[in-house]
Amino acid sequence: HASLSASYQATIARLKQQIAAVNDGDKKALLMSLKTEKEAVKSALDASSEAIESLRTRITEIQSGKTKAEEKQVEVESRLKVALHAKTELENSMDALRKSLATSQ
């Protein structure tokens, strides 16, 4: 009776060890899976961060180009005003010259 009980106790102890080993193995597998998942998420986040930074750089380049284009437009408009003013002055001078010639005849 006592040896039977000892045999049961030994069997129960072995089963508990096997269950613990399986649970331990499951934990290790789960941890490895989680670690792999974490690395995949980190990789995706890094890629997203790089893409965002690339877009920010491109937006800055576009804004800079837009600013340069606006500056060029202001410069062209300014030159146009100067040219129109010069044309008006030239026309006025020609009118004055015609009047002067007409009165001198």
PyMOL commands that set and color helices and strands:
alter all, ss='L'
color gray80, all
select helices_A, chain A and resi 2-104
alter helices_A, ss='H'
color red, helices_A
deselect
rebuild
show_as cartoon
